[in-house]
Each structure stands twice: as C-alpha cells, then as structure tokens.
Amino acid sequence: MVNKKRLLAGFSAVAALSMGLAGCGSDTSTNNNASDGGSSDGGVVNITYMHRLPDNDGMVLVNDIVAKWNKEHPEIQVKATKFDGKASEMIKKLETDVKNDNAPDLAQVGYAELPEVFTKDMLQDVTEYAEQYKDHFASGPYSLMQVGGKYFGLPQDTGPLVYFYNKAEFDKLGITVPKTADEMIASAKKAAAAGKYIMSYQPDEAGNMISGLAGASGGWYKVVDDAWVVNTETDGSKAVADLYQQLIDAKAATTNARWDASFDASLQDGSLIGTVAAAWEAPLFMASAGDTGAGDWQVTQLGDWFGNAGKTGPDGGSGVAVLKTSKHPKEAMEFLDWFNTQISDLVSQGLVPAATTADAETPEKWAEFFGGQDIMAEFKTANNNMGDFTYMPGFSAVAAAMNTTAAKAVDGSGKVEDIFSVAQTTSIDTLKNLNLSVKE
C-alpha cells in the first residue's frame, strides 16, 4: 500500500509525538500468539484482535484500551495481539491462520488491501452488523470497508486529502487559497515568479495521493455481475492530469519526491508554501518543515481544482475486518464499534479517527505549528466530504506502475495523463493475473 520509506517515516514521526496520554503500563502481546477463534468458555465470549498500531511511549496502549472494555463487558472478553511486521507479512500470516482455523476474530487491514484479502476468501460478511453502526463513522471511510456492496468490518483511521499552506507567505504574495483550477494556475504562476510554490507534484505518491485526488469525483472500480469494471481514465482523472501538467509546464510546482530529502529541503528553505497532503501527514509535515513557518501554516479543504466539486479523496488509512473463521461476528463487531469510537485514545496513537461520535482534540504540538488552528476539525470536515472511492485486489501493483510513470512527467519523457492510462492497463492485467473476471 505504501512504500517502505513512507511507512518508516510514518512510524518514526508517530513515535516522536509526546501527547501526554500515558497508558496504564501493561505490555501488548507478541505477534505469534494464536487465537482460539472466538471460542466461548462458561458463557463468556472470547474475542481476539490483531493490530499493527504503534503502541509507543506516551500513547494509550491498545491493551489498556481493551482493558477498559473487558472491565465493562465481562460477558465479552477481548485479547489484543500486536503484529510487529509489515502489512503484507501480516496478511500472509492471517491467510495461513485462516486456513488452519486459528486466526483472530478481528484484524487490522488497510483500505487498499481489503479487496485482496477478500479475494483470498479470508473475510466474513458482516453487513447486517455493520449497518447498525454506520452512523458512527464518516461515510467515505465506511464505504472503504466493503467489496461489491458487502461489508467486512468497520473503519478505524483515515487519510482524507486536504491542503496545507503557509498563510503568512500567502499574505505577502497577496493571494488567497484558490477556489478553482484556473485560480490555482494563476496564483501558482504568480508565486513561482517570486520563487515560491503553492503546489507540489509528488511522483512517488501518484499511486496514493493522485489516485485519491482523481477518486474524489468518482470511483475507478466496481463489481457488476461478479465481474470487475475498471475505468481509471475518468473526468476526474483528466482534470487532475490537466492541472498538474499545466503547473509542471509552467514550472509553477515543485517536483520533488515526497519521501526524498529534497522535499524537506523545499519546506525548510521556505520555497514550498502550499501542498496537498493526507491528514495523517500532519506530524510528518511538521518534522519535514522543522522550525520553518511554525505557527504560520494552516489546513483547509481542497478547492474545486480537479473537477471534485468540494469533495476529497482517500490517501491511506485502515479498518478492522472480521475474519472468516470468527465464530462470534456479532460480539466481535460490538467490540469493534466501541474500540473504533475511543477517539482520544486513537488520537494518542497518532491516528485521525474515522468515527464521528465525538470531536477529536488537536494535539497541542500540532496546534502550535498550525497557528492555533483546530486542524482535527478540518480533518473531520474532510472525512465527511470524502468521495466514494474503493480499491481493487492487487492495487499495490497499480500504485507502483503509477509512481514509475509519474516520474517521467518530471523529466519530460512522459505526460501526467500517462499515469491514468498505465493505471487502466495495469489494473486489468493485475485482475486477470489474479484469475478474476473483468468486464471490458
């Protein structure tokens, strides 16, 4: 779903957060404790949950969150297990465990990974239970927990795309956040003439950010009559390609890879003063910028720059799914809804929760960097404005091909629109390689 550098950057930034929310001191389990499949003992239902949350110092530990549930719900007891490897490694383990009938009841699964796990016949249809909790979550993240209209769990955290900008620098240039694509291009050219950039084109984020921007106005994948229908060259994709191509041609956007040191340098030298970013990037962005612009940055919603009509798209995030072998899906979903709505605890883990049951408080250090703004409120608005974009099985291969193609637009050997044509062919080829039916 994300490259190794992106993942490591995320964990290192989360580890650096000190939010003053210390846990009660218990340790999480290691990653090889087998579950009992949700067995019942003496009238008590036992549920197991495998996760990959950071659980670093200063965070409310998952086991401590679970302990609160266990104290309040003696009839449903939950054991949490932390998996310390990569997401792909966890999926392989879960696949083996499902086959051996000793998988956990619940497991953390990235939104882009859910369709792949589904095609491996590892999930349990829990639509009837999910519908009971639908109103507890933003609709965009909630929709990412389904394949073909069937729901397999509930969303946990989310990465809606928003816009970060240095308001003080905008004021110096006499510009405001653009509302339309034409305004964005005009303002970007004005800023570039002064050696400033209000937009970044990030070739290593094409499969994540650019797909999300295109998906804000409409999805790429759907299942019709048990066959996948693919269209990555939508009007939204064309609008994304057009805007970025104009900015690149005019040299009015930076073209540094997001996870390269040169991107950080563009923030630290003050030349990059505006960029699209995922909500979860807030602490990473602070680390990238250092002290440059601290207190001057702000967060706002995307303008109608990509034919998105006020909508945004997803970039990252994960949910928790009920695995096929769970014998107590009802009780597992009851716990899951409770856990995924423990908003302050999840924020302490560095997450932007998908739940809407309460307002998440912006951590103090984040608020200081972003000029005292309640950026969690902006993220909540973005969550509620997320388009209904879903992923296909094997999307990681599509994302990788998009990233490679995106780099060619930087050196002039390709165009931004090529990203979406490559996504189309790679999507179809990947689905066929997985022996899935494709309607062409």
KELO-832520 format. One record per residue (C-alpha): x, y, z; residue in three letters. Coordinates in steps of 0.2 Angstrom, whole numbers. Layout:
// KELO-832520
+-------+-------+-------+------+
:    xx :    yy :    zz : resn :
+-------+-------+-------+------+
:     X :     Y :     Z :  ALA :
...
+-------+-------+-------+------+
// end
This chain:
// KELO-832520
+-------+-------+-------+------+
:    xx :    yy :    zz : resn :
+-------+-------+-------+------+
:     0 :     0 :     0 :  MET :
:    14 :    12 :     4 :  VAL :
:    32 :    10 :     1 :  ASN :
:    44 :     6 :    14 :  LYS :
:    51 :    23 :    16 :  LYS :
:    34 :    31 :    18 :  ARG :
:    29 :    18 :    31 :  LEU :
:    45 :    20 :    41 :  LEU :
:    43 :    39 :    40 :  ALA :
:    25 :    37 :    47 :  GLY :
:    31 :    26 :    62 :  PHE :
:    46 :    37 :    66 :  SER :
:    35 :    53 :    67 :  ALA :
:    22 :    45 :    77 :  VAL :
:    35 :    38 :    89 :  ALA :
:    41 :    56 :    91 :  ALA :
:    24 :    63 :    97 :  LEU :
:    23 :    66 :   115 :  SER :
:     5 :    69 :   118 :  MET :
:     5 :    67 :   137 :  GLY :
:    -8 :    52 :   136 :  LEU :
:     2 :    39 :   145 :  ALA :
:    -5 :    21 :   146 :  GLY :
:    -8 :    11 :   162 :  CYS :
:     8 :     1 :   160 :  GLY :
:     3 :   -16 :   153 :  SER :
:    13 :   -23 :   138 :  ASP :
:     5 :   -29 :   122 :  THR :
:     7 :   -47 :   116 :  SER :
:    19 :   -53 :   104 :  THR :
:    14 :   -57 :    86 :  ASN :
:    13 :   -76 :    87 :  ASN :
:     0 :   -79 :   100 :  ASN :
:   -13 :   -89 :    91 :  ALA :
:   -32 :   -85 :    94 :  SER :
:   -45 :   -98 :   100 :  ASP :
:   -56 :   -92 :    85 :  GLY :
:   -68 :   -83 :    97 :  GLY :
:   -72 :   -98 :   107 :  SER :
:   -84 :   -97 :   122 :  SER :
:   -80 :  -103 :   139 :  ASP :
:   -93 :  -104 :   153 :  GLY :
:  -104 :   -92 :   144 :  GLY :
:   -91 :   -79 :   141 :  VAL :
:   -87 :   -75 :   123 :  VAL :
:   -68 :   -73 :   119 :  ASN :
:   -63 :   -62 :   105 :  ILE :
:   -46 :   -60 :    98 :  THR :
:   -39 :   -44 :    89 :  TYR :
:   -23 :   -42 :    79 :  MET :
:   -17 :   -25 :    75 :  HIS :
:    -2 :   -15 :    69 :  ARG :
:    -4 :     1 :    79 :  LEU :
:    12 :     9 :    85 :  PRO :
:    10 :     7 :   104 :  ASP :
:    24 :    19 :   108 :  ASN :
:    29 :    28 :   124 :  ASP :
:    16 :    42 :   128 :  GLY :
:     2 :    33 :   119 :  MET :
:   -13 :    25 :   127 :  VAL :
:    -8 :     7 :   123 :  LEU :
:   -20 :    -5 :   114 :  VAL :
:   -20 :   -17 :   128 :  ASN :
:   -25 :    -3 :   140 :  ASP :
:   -39 :     2 :   129 :  ILE :
:   -45 :   -16 :   128 :  VAL :
:   -44 :   -17 :   147 :  ALA :
:   -57 :    -4 :   149 :  LYS :
:   -69 :   -14 :   138 :  TRP :
:   -65 :   -30 :   147 :  ASN :
:   -69 :   -22 :   164 :  LYS :
:   -86 :   -15 :   157 :  GLU :
:   -91 :   -31 :   147 :  HIS :
:   -87 :   -47 :   157 :  PRO :
:   -98 :   -57 :   145 :  GLU :
:   -87 :   -52 :   130 :  ILE :
:   -68 :   -53 :   134 :  GLN :
:   -55 :   -47 :   121 :  VAL :
:   -37 :   -51 :   119 :  LYS :
:   -27 :   -39 :   108 :  ALA :
:   -11 :   -45 :    99 :  THR :
:     2 :   -33 :    91 :  LYS :
:    10 :   -39 :    75 :  PHE :
:    27 :   -31 :    73 :  ASP :
:    30 :   -34 :    54 :  GLY :
:    24 :   -26 :    38 :  LYS :
:     6 :   -26 :    32 :  ALA :
:    10 :   -38 :    18 :  SER :
:    18 :   -50 :    31 :  GLU :
:     3 :   -49 :    42 :  MET :
:    -9 :   -53 :    28 :  ILE :
:     2 :   -69 :    24 :  LYS :
:     1 :   -74 :    42 :  LYS :
:   -18 :   -71 :    43 :  LEU :
:   -20 :   -81 :    27 :  GLU :
:   -11 :   -96 :    34 :  THR :
:   -21 :   -94 :    51 :  ASP :
:   -37 :   -94 :    42 :  VAL :
:   -33 :  -110 :    33 :  LYS :
:   -28 :  -118 :    49 :  ASN :
:   -44 :  -111 :    58 :  ASP :
:   -34 :  -102 :    71 :  ASN :
:   -35 :   -84 :    65 :  ALA :
:   -40 :   -70 :    76 :  PRO :
:   -58 :   -64 :    75 :  ASP :
:   -53 :   -46 :    71 :  LEU :
:   -38 :   -40 :    61 :  ALA :
:   -32 :   -23 :    55 :  GLN :
:   -32 :   -21 :    36 :  VAL :
:   -28 :    -6 :    25 :  GLY :
:   -42 :     0 :    14 :  TYR :
:   -31 :    -3 :    -1 :  ALA :
:   -28 :   -21 :     5 :  GLU :
:   -46 :   -26 :     9 :  LEU :
:   -51 :   -31 :    -8 :  PRO :
:   -35 :   -43 :   -10 :  GLU :
:   -39 :   -51 :     7 :  VAL :
:   -57 :   -53 :     1 :  PHE :
:   -52 :   -62 :   -15 :  THR :
:   -42 :   -74 :    -4 :  LYS :
:   -58 :   -79 :     5 :  ASP :
:   -52 :   -73 :    22 :  MET :
:   -66 :   -62 :    27 :  LEU :
:   -84 :   -64 :    34 :  GLN :
:   -99 :   -54 :    28 :  ASP :
:  -105 :   -44 :    42 :  VAL :
:  -116 :   -32 :    33 :  THR :
:  -130 :   -34 :    45 :  GLU :
:  -120 :   -29 :    60 :  TYR :
:  -110 :   -15 :    51 :  ALA :
:  -127 :    -7 :    46 :  GLU :
:  -131 :    -5 :    65 :  GLN :
:  -115 :     6 :    67 :  TYR :
:  -115 :    15 :    50 :  LYS :
:  -120 :    32 :    58 :  ASP :
:  -105 :    31 :    70 :  HIS :
:   -92 :    34 :    55 :  PHE :
:   -89 :    46 :    41 :  ALA :
:   -97 :    39 :    25 :  SER :
:   -81 :    39 :    15 :  GLY :
:   -71 :    28 :    26 :  PRO :
:   -86 :    17 :    30 :  TYR :
:   -88 :    13 :    11 :  SER :
:   -70 :     8 :    10 :  LEU :
:   -74 :    -7 :    21 :  MET :
:   -85 :   -15 :     8 :  GLN :
:   -82 :   -25 :    -8 :  VAL :
:   -97 :   -27 :   -20 :  GLY :
:  -109 :   -20 :    -8 :  GLY :
:  -105 :   -32 :     6 :  LYS :
:   -96 :   -25 :    22 :  TYR :
:   -82 :   -34 :    31 :  PHE :
:   -79 :   -23 :    46 :  GLY :
:   -78 :    -5 :    52 :  LEU :
:   -66 :     9 :    48 :  PRO :
:   -53 :    14 :    61 :  GLN :
:   -42 :    29 :    54 :  ASP :
:   -42 :    39 :    39 :  THR :
:   -32 :    49 :    27 :  GLY :
:   -43 :    62 :    18 :  PRO :
:   -33 :    74 :     7 :  LEU :
:   -33 :    92 :    12 :  VAL :
:   -22 :   107 :     8 :  TYR :
:    -8 :   113 :    19 :  PHE :
:    -2 :   131 :    16 :  TYR :
:     8 :   145 :    24 :  ASN :
:    -4 :   159 :    27 :  LYS :
:     9 :   172 :    31 :  ALA :
:    18 :   169 :    14 :  GLU :
:     1 :   169 :     5 :  PHE :
:    -2 :   186 :    13 :  ASP :
:    15 :   193 :     7 :  LYS :
:    11 :   187 :   -10 :  LEU :
:    -7 :   195 :    -9 :  GLY :
:   -15 :   178 :   -14 :  ILE :
:   -28 :   168 :    -5 :  THR :
:   -31 :   149 :    -6 :  VAL :
:   -38 :   147 :   -24 :  PRO :
:   -56 :   141 :   -26 :  LYS :
:   -55 :   135 :   -44 :  THR :
:   -42 :   126 :   -56 :  ALA :
:   -40 :   142 :   -66 :  ASP :
:   -37 :   152 :   -50 :  GLU :
:   -24 :   139 :   -44 :  MET :
:   -14 :   140 :   -60 :  ILE :
:   -14 :   159 :   -60 :  ALA :
:    -9 :   160 :   -41 :  SER :
:     4 :   146 :   -44 :  ALA :
:    12 :   156 :   -58 :  LYS :
:    12 :   172 :   -48 :  LYS :
:    20 :   163 :   -33 :  ALA :
:    33 :   155 :   -44 :  ALA :
:    38 :   172 :   -51 :  ALA :
:    43 :   176 :   -33 :  ALA :
:    52 :   160 :   -30 :  GLY :
:    38 :   152 :   -21 :  LYS :
:    27 :   137 :   -24 :  TYR :
:     9 :   134 :   -19 :  ILE :
:     8 :   116 :   -26 :  MET :
:    19 :   101 :   -26 :  SER :
:    19 :    87 :   -39 :  TYR :
:    25 :    71 :   -30 :  GLN :
:    29 :    57 :   -42 :  PRO :
:    32 :    44 :   -28 :  ASP :
:    14 :    47 :   -22 :  GLU :
:     5 :    45 :   -38 :  ALA :
:    -2 :    28 :   -33 :  GLY :
:    -9 :    36 :   -16 :  ASN :
:   -12 :    54 :   -17 :  MET :
:   -15 :    56 :   -36 :  ILE :
:   -27 :    42 :   -36 :  SER :
:   -36 :    49 :   -21 :  GLY :
:   -37 :    66 :   -30 :  LEU :
:   -44 :    58 :   -46 :  ALA :
:   -56 :    47 :   -35 :  GLY :
:   -63 :    62 :   -26 :  ALA :
:   -75 :    65 :   -41 :  SER :
:   -79 :    46 :   -44 :  GLY :
:   -73 :    29 :   -42 :  GLY :
:   -62 :    18 :   -53 :  TRP :
:   -68 :     1 :   -49 :  TYR :
:   -84 :    -8 :   -46 :  LYS :
:   -91 :   -26 :   -47 :  VAL :
:  -105 :   -29 :   -59 :  VAL :
:  -112 :   -47 :   -61 :  ASP :
:   -97 :   -54 :   -52 :  ASP :
:   -85 :   -45 :   -64 :  ALA :
:   -74 :   -31 :   -61 :  TRP :
:   -77 :   -15 :   -71 :  VAL :
:   -62 :    -4 :   -72 :  VAL :
:   -61 :    15 :   -78 :  ASN :
:   -46 :    24 :   -72 :  THR :
:   -47 :    37 :   -85 :  GLU :
:   -62 :    47 :   -78 :  THR :
:   -66 :    65 :   -80 :  ASP :
:   -59 :    67 :   -63 :  GLY :
:   -43 :    59 :   -68 :  SER :
:   -42 :    70 :   -84 :  LYS :
:   -44 :    86 :   -73 :  ALA :
:   -30 :    80 :   -61 :  VAL :
:   -19 :    77 :   -76 :  ALA :
:   -23 :    94 :   -84 :  ASP :
:   -20 :   104 :   -69 :  LEU :
:    -3 :    96 :   -64 :  TYR :
:     3 :    96 :   -82 :  GLN :
:     0 :   115 :   -84 :  GLN :
:     9 :   118 :   -67 :  LEU :
:    24 :   107 :   -72 :  ILE :
:    25 :   115 :   -90 :  ASP :
:    24 :   132 :   -82 :  ALA :
:    37 :   127 :   -69 :  LYS :
:    25 :   133 :   -56 :  ALA :
:    25 :   117 :   -44 :  ALA :
:    39 :   108 :   -36 :  THR :
:    43 :    91 :   -42 :  THR :
:    52 :    83 :   -28 :  ASN :
:    48 :    66 :   -22 :  ALA :
:    38 :    67 :    -6 :  ARG :
:    49 :    55 :     4 :  TRP :
:    66 :    62 :    -3 :  ASP :
:    76 :    74 :     7 :  ALA :
:    74 :    87 :    -6 :  SER :
:    55 :    89 :    -2 :  PHE :
:    60 :    93 :    16 :  ASP :
:    73 :   105 :    10 :  ALA :
:    60 :   114 :     0 :  SER :
:    50 :   117 :    16 :  LEU :
:    65 :   121 :    26 :  GLN :
:    71 :   134 :    14 :  ASP :
:    54 :   142 :    13 :  GLY :
:    51 :   139 :    -6 :  SER :
:    36 :   127 :    -4 :  LEU :
:    22 :   136 :     4 :  ILE :
:     7 :   125 :    -1 :  GLY :
:     4 :   107 :    -5 :  THR :
:   -10 :    94 :    -5 :  VAL :
:    -7 :    82 :     9 :  ALA :
:   -16 :    67 :    18 :  ALA :
:   -22 :    71 :    36 :  ALA :
:   -11 :    59 :    44 :  TRP :
:     4 :    68 :    37 :  GLU :
:     2 :    82 :    49 :  ALA :
:    16 :    76 :    62 :  PRO :
:    27 :    71 :    47 :  LEU :
:    25 :    88 :    39 :  PHE :
:    30 :    96 :    55 :  MET :
:    45 :    85 :    56 :  ALA :
:    49 :    89 :    37 :  SER :
:    47 :   108 :    39 :  ALA :
:    57 :   109 :    56 :  GLY :
:    55 :   127 :    63 :  ASP :
:    52 :   135 :    46 :  THR :
:    35 :   143 :    46 :  GLY :
:    30 :   136 :    63 :  ALA :
:    14 :   145 :    68 :  GLY :
:    10 :   151 :    51 :  ASP :
:     4 :   135 :    42 :  TRP :
:   -14 :   132 :    41 :  GLN :
:   -25 :   117 :    35 :  VAL :
:   -40 :   119 :    23 :  THR :
:   -51 :   109 :    12 :  GLN :
:   -47 :   106 :    -7 :  LEU :
:   -53 :   119 :   -19 :  GLY :
:   -63 :   113 :   -34 :  ASP :
:   -46 :   110 :   -43 :  TRP :
:   -49 :    93 :   -50 :  PHE :
:   -67 :    93 :   -55 :  GLY :
:   -71 :    87 :   -37 :  ASN :
:   -85 :    99 :   -33 :  ALA :
:   -80 :   101 :   -15 :  GLY :
:   -76 :    83 :   -12 :  LYS :
:   -60 :    75 :    -7 :  THR :
:   -52 :    58 :    -9 :  GLY :
:   -43 :    45 :     2 :  PRO :
:   -24 :    43 :     4 :  ASP :
:   -20 :    29 :    17 :  GLY :
:   -29 :    23 :    32 :  GLY :
:   -36 :     6 :    38 :  SER :
:   -50 :    -3 :    46 :  GLY :
:   -53 :   -18 :    56 :  VAL :
:   -61 :   -33 :    47 :  ALA :
:   -70 :   -49 :    54 :  VAL :
:   -61 :   -64 :    48 :  LEU :
:   -69 :   -79 :    40 :  LYS :
:   -66 :   -91 :    55 :  THR :
:   -73 :   -80 :    68 :  SER :
:   -87 :   -89 :    77 :  LYS :
:   -94 :   -74 :    86 :  HIS :
:   -96 :   -60 :    72 :  PRO :
:  -109 :   -51 :    82 :  LYS :
:   -99 :   -49 :    98 :  GLU :
:   -84 :   -45 :    88 :  ALA :
:   -92 :   -31 :    79 :  MET :
:  -100 :   -24 :    95 :  GLU :
:   -82 :   -23 :   102 :  PHE :
:   -75 :   -16 :    86 :  LEU :
:   -88 :    -2 :    86 :  ASP :
:   -83 :     3 :   104 :  TRP :
:   -65 :     2 :   101 :  PHE :
:   -65 :    12 :    85 :  ASN :
:   -75 :    26 :    93 :  THR :
:   -62 :    28 :   108 :  GLN :
:   -57 :    44 :    99 :  ILE :
:   -45 :    52 :   111 :  SER :
:   -36 :    35 :   114 :  ASP :
:   -34 :    33 :    95 :  LEU :
:   -28 :    50 :    93 :  VAL :
:   -14 :    46 :   105 :  SER :
:    -9 :    33 :    93 :  GLN :
:    -6 :    46 :    80 :  GLY :
:   -22 :    42 :    71 :  LEU :
:   -35 :    53 :    63 :  VAL :
:   -51 :    43 :    68 :  PRO :
:   -64 :    39 :    56 :  ALA :
:   -78 :    39 :    69 :  ALA :
:   -89 :    54 :    71 :  THR :
:   -96 :    50 :    88 :  THR :
:   -86 :    64 :    96 :  ALA :
:   -74 :    78 :    91 :  ASP :
:   -56 :    73 :    91 :  ALA :
:   -45 :    86 :   100 :  GLU :
:   -30 :    93 :    91 :  THR :
:   -14 :    88 :   100 :  PRO :
:    -5 :   104 :   107 :  GLU :
:    11 :   102 :    97 :  LYS :
:     0 :   101 :    81 :  TRP :
:   -10 :   116 :    86 :  ALA :
:     6 :   126 :    89 :  GLU :
:    13 :   123 :    72 :  PHE :
:    -3 :   126 :    63 :  PHE :
:    -6 :   143 :    71 :  GLY :
:   -18 :   138 :    85 :  GLY :
:   -30 :   130 :    72 :  GLN :
:   -41 :   116 :    77 :  ASP :
:   -35 :   105 :    62 :  ILE :
:   -44 :    90 :    68 :  MET :
:   -60 :    99 :    65 :  ALA :
:   -54 :   102 :    47 :  GLU :
:   -49 :    83 :    45 :  PHE :
:   -67 :    79 :    51 :  LYS :
:   -74 :    90 :    38 :  THR :
:   -63 :    82 :    25 :  ALA :
:   -69 :    65 :    31 :  ASN :
:   -87 :    70 :    29 :  ASN :
:   -83 :    76 :    11 :  ASN :
:   -74 :    61 :     5 :  MET :
:   -80 :    53 :   -11 :  GLY :
:   -85 :    35 :   -13 :  ASP :
:   -68 :    28 :   -20 :  PHE :
:   -64 :    10 :   -17 :  THR :
:   -49 :    -1 :   -22 :  TYR :
:   -47 :   -17 :   -32 :  MET :
:   -37 :   -33 :   -27 :  PRO :
:   -19 :   -31 :   -31 :  GLY :
:   -19 :   -12 :   -31 :  PHE :
:    -1 :   -11 :   -24 :  SER :
:     4 :   -16 :   -42 :  ALA :
:    -6 :    -2 :   -50 :  VAL :
:     1 :    11 :   -37 :  ALA :
:    19 :     5 :   -41 :  ALA :
:    16 :     7 :   -60 :  ALA :
:     8 :    24 :   -57 :  MET :
:    23 :    30 :   -47 :  ASN :
:    35 :    25 :   -61 :  THR :
:    25 :    33 :   -74 :  THR :
:    23 :    49 :   -64 :  ALA :
:    42 :    51 :   -63 :  ALA :
:    43 :    53 :   -82 :  LYS :
:    32 :    68 :   -82 :  ALA :
:    46 :    77 :   -72 :  VAL :
:    60 :    74 :   -84 :  ASP :
:    49 :    77 :   -99 :  GLY :
:    49 :    59 :  -106 :  SER :
:    30 :    57 :  -102 :  GLY :
:    15 :    66 :   -98 :  LYS :
:     4 :    66 :   -82 :  VAL :
:   -11 :    59 :   -92 :  GLU :
:     0 :    43 :   -95 :  ASP :
:    -2 :    39 :   -76 :  ILE :
:   -20 :    35 :   -79 :  PHE :
:   -18 :    26 :   -95 :  SER :
:    -5 :    15 :   -86 :  VAL :
:   -17 :    13 :   -71 :  ALA :
:   -30 :     6 :   -83 :  GLN :
:   -20 :    -7 :   -92 :  THR :
:   -11 :   -12 :   -76 :  THR :
:   -27 :   -14 :   -66 :  SER :
:   -34 :   -25 :   -80 :  ILE :
:   -19 :   -36 :   -81 :  ASP :
:   -17 :   -37 :   -62 :  THR :
:   -35 :   -43 :   -60 :  LEU :
:   -33 :   -56 :   -74 :  LYS :
:   -17 :   -62 :   -66 :  ASN :
:   -27 :   -65 :   -50 :  LEU :
:   -39 :   -75 :   -61 :  ASN :
:   -53 :   -63 :   -58 :  LEU :
:   -66 :   -59 :   -71 :  SER :
:   -65 :   -42 :   -79 :  VAL :
:   -79 :   -34 :   -90 :  LYS :
:   -70 :   -25 :  -104 :  GLU :
+-------+-------+-------+------+
// end
